[in-house]
Each structure stands twice: as C-alpha cells, then as structure tokens.
Amino acid sequence: MSNSEIPEDCKILLDEFEQRASEAHVLGGGDELAFDEIVDPRDLRGRLISAIEIEMKA
C-alpha cells in the first residue's frame, strides 16, 4: 500500500504514533527502553500500515 492510498485520518494517527515512538526511543529509560530493545520505532509504521491494509480489505 502506498502512502497515498492510506486514508488521511489514518496518516495523522500514524504520524503521531511514529513521533511518540521516536521520542520514547530518544529519551529511553524505564519501560520505553525495554520497548525499544524489542521494537524499532521506524518499523512500527510499516506494521501499522499492514494492519490498515488488512482492515480496509475486510
């Protein structure tokens, strides 16, 4: 799915989520640090787009 195919409201949520994940990645510490060790914030956007694709096909 290209970025242009994603509904605008989903793009806004993806951008906000990616920004917050990046901030947690930069700040580190506590739960965020453990989270960062498991999931790279840059990979989260791709996973969310895949989930949106599945929902749009349903």
Z-matrix of the N, CA and C atoms (Angstrom, degrees):
N
C 1 1.450
C 2 1.521 1 107.92
N 3 1.304 2 116.42 1 127.21
C 4 1.458 3 119.28 2 177.95
C 5 1.517 4 109.23 3 -81.62
N 6 1.314 5 115.18 4 160.48
C 7 1.460 6 120.81 5 -178.65
C 8 1.524 7 111.07 6 -59.04
N 9 1.345 8 117.83 7 -31.31
C 10 1.464 9 121.00 8 -178.39
C 11 1.528 10 112.43 9 -71.78
N 12 1.327 11 117.79 10 -19.28
C 13 1.461 12 121.40 11 -179.73
C 14 1.527 13 112.74 12 -85.16
N 15 1.319 14 117.05 13 -13.35
C 16 1.463 15 120.85 14 -178.25
C 17 1.522 16 108.61 15 -78.00
N 18 1.340 17 117.93 16 131.21
C 19 1.465 18 120.32 17 177.92
C 20 1.535 19 110.79 18 -56.15
N 21 1.322 20 116.25 19 145.07
C 22 1.466 21 121.77 20 -175.18
C 23 1.526 22 112.49 21 -56.91
N 24 1.344 23 117.88 22 -41.10
C 25 1.462 24 119.39 23 -179.26
C 26 1.529 25 111.13 24 -65.24
N 27 1.327 26 116.98 25 -32.37
C 28 1.469 27 120.41 26 177.13
C 29 1.524 28 110.52 27 -71.11
N 30 1.342 29 117.21 28 -37.23
C 31 1.465 30 120.51 29 178.29
C 32 1.525 31 110.56 30 -60.08
N 33 1.329 32 116.16 31 -41.91
C 34 1.463 33 120.65 32 180.00
C 35 1.520 34 109.94 33 -61.80
N 36 1.327 35 116.84 34 -45.56
C 37 1.466 36 120.55 35 178.90
C 38 1.524 37 111.47 36 -64.92
N 39 1.320 38 117.62 37 -40.68
C 40 1.467 39 121.40 38 177.89
C 41 1.523 40 110.91 39 -61.43
N 42 1.327 41 116.38 40 -44.74
C 43 1.463 42 120.24 41 -179.90
C 44 1.521 43 111.19 42 -62.65
N 45 1.337 44 116.49 43 -43.77
C 46 1.463 45 120.20 44 179.71
C 47 1.527 46 110.76 45 -64.85
N 48 1.319 47 116.79 46 -43.33
C 49 1.457 48 120.84 47 179.81
C 50 1.526 49 110.84 48 -62.76
N 51 1.334 50 115.81 49 -44.72
C 52 1.464 51 120.46 50 -179.65
C 53 1.527 52 110.67 51 -62.69
N 54 1.331 53 116.98 52 -40.57
C 55 1.463 54 121.29 53 179.25
C 56 1.522 55 110.55 54 -63.25
N 57 1.317 56 116.91 55 -46.59
C 58 1.469 57 120.16 56 -179.71
C 59 1.525 58 111.63 57 -65.68
N 60 1.319 59 117.06 58 -38.47
C 61 1.465 60 120.44 59 177.92
C 62 1.519 61 110.29 60 -65.05
N 63 1.331 62 116.70 61 -39.01
C 64 1.463 63 120.63 62 178.46
C 65 1.519 64 110.95 63 -66.03
N 66 1.337 65 116.50 64 -40.76
C 67 1.462 66 120.01 65 177.97
C 68 1.520 67 110.62 66 -62.71
N 69 1.319 68 117.18 67 -42.61
C 70 1.468 69 120.75 68 178.88
C 71 1.524 70 109.70 69 -63.84
N 72 1.322 71 116.24 70 -37.66
C 73 1.466 72 121.55 71 179.90
C 74 1.528 73 110.06 72 -64.58
N 75 1.332 74 116.92 73 -41.96
C 76 1.464 75 121.55 74 -178.79
C 77 1.522 76 110.67 75 -71.32
N 78 1.327 77 117.22 76 -43.71
C 79 1.463 78 120.93 77 -176.30
C 80 1.517 79 111.99 78 -71.76
N 81 1.326 80 116.26 79 -40.65
C 82 1.468 81 120.65 80 179.70
C 83 1.521 82 111.67 81 61.01
N 84 1.321 83 115.74 82 -172.22
C 85 1.455 84 121.08 83 178.50
C 86 1.513 85 112.14 84 87.73
N 87 1.300 86 116.21 85 145.04
C 88 1.456 87 122.61 86 175.03
C 89 1.511 88 113.46 87 56.90
N 90 1.332 89 115.76 88 -138.82
C 91 1.461 90 121.82 89 -177.41
C 92 1.526 91 112.02 90 -62.97
N 93 1.343 92 116.51 91 -36.17
C 94 1.460 93 119.33 92 -178.11
C 95 1.528 94 111.02 93 -60.84
N 96 1.328 95 116.62 94 -38.66
C 97 1.458 96 120.13 95 -178.74
C 98 1.522 97 110.26 96 -64.64
N 99 1.320 98 116.78 97 -44.28
C 100 1.462 99 120.54 98 178.43
C 101 1.528 100 109.64 99 -62.68
N 102 1.326 101 116.50 100 -39.91
C 103 1.458 102 121.86 101 178.55
C 104 1.524 103 110.11 102 -61.97
N 105 1.329 104 117.15 103 -44.27
C 106 1.460 105 121.45 104 -178.41
C 107 1.522 106 112.44 105 -63.94
N 108 1.308 107 116.43 106 -30.77
C 109 1.457 108 119.46 107 -179.53
C 110 1.527 109 111.15 108 -70.29
N 111 1.325 110 116.74 109 -23.22
C 112 1.460 111 121.36 110 -177.25
C 113 1.528 112 111.11 111 -95.84
N 114 1.339 113 117.51 112 -43.02
C 115 1.464 114 122.14 113 -173.58
C 116 1.526 115 110.16 114 -127.71
N 117 1.300 116 116.26 115 125.88
C 118 1.462 117 121.71 116 174.91
C 119 1.529 118 107.28 117 -77.60
N 120 1.337 119 118.92 118 122.85
C 121 1.468 120 120.65 119 -178.25
C 122 1.523 121 113.68 120 -54.23
N 123 1.315 122 117.89 121 -30.35
C 124 1.469 123 120.12 122 179.79
C 125 1.521 124 111.46 123 -68.48
N 126 1.328 125 116.98 124 -24.17
C 127 1.464 126 121.21 125 179.99
C 128 1.531 127 111.59 126 -81.66
N 129 1.323 128 116.65 127 -20.62
C 130 1.466 129 120.46 128 -176.41
C 131 1.521 130 112.14 129 -63.23
N 132 1.324 131 117.33 130 -38.68
C 133 1.466 132 120.13 131 -179.25
C 134 1.529 133 110.38 132 -59.61
N 135 1.321 134 117.44 133 -43.57
C 136 1.463 135 121.04 134 178.32
C 137 1.512 136 111.98 135 -62.07
N 138 1.312 137 116.44 136 -40.46
C 139 1.467 138 120.07 137 178.87
C 140 1.521 139 110.98 138 -65.98
N 141 1.331 140 116.40 139 -40.17
C 142 1.463 141 119.54 140 179.00
C 143 1.528 142 111.14 141 -67.39
N 144 1.322 143 117.19 142 -39.40
C 145 1.468 144 120.24 143 177.49
C 146 1.524 145 110.04 144 -61.85
N 147 1.324 146 117.16 145 -40.58
C 148 1.469 147 120.48 146 177.37
C 149 1.525 148 110.85 147 -61.34
N 150 1.323 149 116.55 148 -41.04
C 151 1.466 150 120.57 149 178.81
C 152 1.527 151 110.70 150 -65.13
N 153 1.329 152 117.08 151 -39.12
C 154 1.466 153 120.92 152 177.94
C 155 1.530 154 109.97 153 -64.19
N 156 1.333 155 116.86 154 -42.12
C 157 1.470 156 120.50 155 178.22
C 158 1.519 157 111.01 156 -57.57
N 159 1.314 158 116.35 157 -45.13
C 160 1.470 159 121.03 158 -179.44
C 161 1.522 160 110.22 159 -62.17
N 162 1.334 161 116.67 160 -44.60
C 163 1.466 162 120.42 161 -179.40
C 164 1.529 163 111.63 162 -65.97
N 165 1.326 164 117.13 163 -37.37
C 166 1.463 165 120.06 164 -178.98
C 167 1.524 166 111.37 165 -69.38
N 168 1.329 167 117.78 166 -28.87
C 169 1.463 168 121.76 167 178.86
C 170 1.525 169 111.89 168 -80.00
N 171 1.332 170 116.65 169 -21.64
C 172 1.474 171 121.03 170 -176.80
C 173 1.517 172 111.62 171 -72.29
